[in-house]
Amino acid sequence: MTVELYAYTCGFLTIPQAFLLEHTTGRITVPIPAYLIVHPKGRVLFDSGLNLRTQIDPEAYIGAESLRYTTFHFRAGEEISARLQAIAVAPEDVTHVVNSHLHYDHAGGNAQAPNAEVIVQQREWEHAMALPDDDVAYRKTDFDTGQRVRRVCGEHDLFGDGTVTCLPTYGHTPGHQSLRVQTGRGEFILCGDACYLRRSLETLHLPGVRADREATLSVLERFRTMQERGARIMFGHDPEFWKTVPQGPRRLG
Ligand SMILES: [Zn+2]
C-alpha cells in the first residue's frame, strides 16, 4: 500500500514578524501551505489555505482593521482546488479535510472541497464557534459551511492503519493539531502553526501568537524528539524552507 504526499503553496501573506517570533519587529511575507495525501481509502487535504474572497475583496471578508497589518498575495489559480486539478484530482473527490486549526489561513478553502468530511479537534471547534463573528483570526464563513464535521479528541488514526494520524499539538490555539503521515519515502510531520519556522525549532524562539506559552514550548520539544527519530518536520510558514519543498504535481513523500 502506498501513501503519497503532495505539498502546495497557496499564496502568501505579509504579517508582523512578531506574530511568528515574539519581541521582534518588522513584517515578514510567509507562504500559505496546504497538503494532499493520497491514500487507498481517500484523498485528504491537510489545511485548505485562504478563502477565495481574499483574491477579490479582502476588506469585505476580513475588515479594514486587519488590512492595516496584513497584506494578501493570492491570485486566481493559486487556490487549492486549482492546484489539485493540475494533478488530475477533482476537488469534489476530496474525501477529508483535516484542519490543523480554524484560523482563516488554514480553513479558508474548506468550501473548495464540497464533499469532504472535515476533521477538527473538538476543543478547537468549540473555541471557534464561541467567538464573535468579527473575530480577526477566525471567520465563521470559512468553517461553518454545513460540511460534515468529525470532532476528535486527542490522537486520531484517520484510516485505522497508522499512516495518517492527527496529533494533538495544543498551544498555538486551544485545539491545534498536527498530522503525521507515513509514506513510502518516510515519515512527515505536518506542523501547521505549531512550529512556524525552522528557527522556532532550532532556537525555541516562541511565537507572539499563541494561546498557551508552556504548551507551545512543550510541543516544540516533542517535534525535536520526532526529528531526532528521523521524521521530516514541515515548518508551517517558513519562507526559506518552503523554497526547498517540492510542489505538487511533484511528490513530496
Ligand atoms: Zn494560526
Boltz pocket constraint, residues with backbone or C-beta under 6 A from the ligand:
constraints:
  - pocket:
      binder: B
      contacts: [[A, 101], [A, 103], [A, 172], [A, 193]]
      max_distance: 6.0
